[in-house]
Amino acid sequence: QVQLVESGGGLVQAGGSLRLSCEASVSRNAMGWFRQAPGKEREFVAALRWTVGNTYYSDSVKGRFTISRDNARNTIYLQMNSLKPEDTAVYYCAATSRNIPPTVAAGYSSWGQGTQVTVSS
């Protein structure tokens, strides 16, 4: 089981920025970010295929969020710019060794503890 340690959440005003980090105990085929707002289902945010570097984004964050990696640290980042109140959620890091569509939560085998992001209007 891969251990994932997230950091970087917090409270920010609309239009502001935050950067989330997720360090994995070992590298995996794909890593991603999902989020879950109160009363809503967990949704895909962004993902990255580790070996080839392909990135994927949900339509709701495309152009505002950027996922990146640090190979030496087995760490991914989520740079979130132009934040909106509707981005408020608990953000979860996930990792998988399977060759699965990286946008599907069910394909991920390891999950972080989650970090709260709150965007005030």
N, C-alpha and C positions, 0 to 999 in steps of 0.2 A: 504494500500500500504506500503510495506516494504521500508524503506529508507536505501540506501547503500552508504557508504562513502569509496572511494578508496584512496590509497596513495602508494608511493614507486616507481613510475616510474622514468625514467631518461635516461641519456646517459652513455653508457658503451662500452668499447672496446670488440671486439670479444674474447671469452674465459672467459670473466668476469661473474660476478653474480649480480643479483638484487633480492630483495624480495618485492613483492606486498602484500598489506593488504587490506582487505575489511571488514568493520564493518557494521553489520546489526542492524536495530532498534529492530527487534525481530528475533528469530530463525525460520528457515524454514526447510522443508523436505529435500531440496537439494540446494546446492549453487555451483556455477561454475565460471570458467573463460573462456571468449571467446576473440578473437582478430580480428582486421580488419586492414589490410594493405591498403595503397592507391590503388584504382582501383580494389580491390579484395572484395569478399564477406566475411562476418563475419564467422569465423570458430571456432570450439570447440577446447579448449586447455586442460582443466582439470575440474573435478567435484568431489563432495563429497556428499554422503548421510549422513545427519546430525546424525540421530539416530543410524545407524548401523556402520557408519564410512567407508563404502565402497568407494574406490577411483577409478577414471576413467581418462585415459589420451589418448590424440591423439598420433598416432604413431610418429609424428614428434617431440614430446617433451618427449616421454617416456624415462626414464633413465637420463634425464637432469633436468626436473622440478619435484617438489614435492608440492602437495597440502596438507595443514594441517588445523587444526582448534583449536580455543581456546573457549571451551564451555562457560566459565564464561564471556567472552567478546563478544560472538556472532560474532566472527571474524574468517575469513579464511585467509590463507596466500598462496602465490604462490612463492616458492623458485625456482629461475631460475638460473641454473648453466650452464657452458659451452655455453654461449650465442653465437648465430650466427647472422650475418647480416640479414638473412631471418627471424629472430624472431622480427625484427622491425615492430611495429604495435601499434595501440591504443588497450589497454587491458581493457576489460569490465568485471566487476563482475556482476553476476546474481543470483537471488534467486527465488524459487518457493515453494509453499505449496502442489503442485500437485504431485502425484506419477507417474512421467513421466520418460522416458529414459533420464538420465541426460546429455546426449551428444547432445541433440537436442535443438537449441536455441528457437524454437517456443514454447517450453513447459514452458519457464521461463516468469514470470509475472512482475518481478521487475529487473531494470537494474541500474547500477551505471553510473556516468558521463564519465567514461573512464579515463585512465592514459596512457600517451605516454611512450613507451619504444623504445629507439633508440640504435642499436648496430652498431658501426662503425668497418670497416674492417681494 
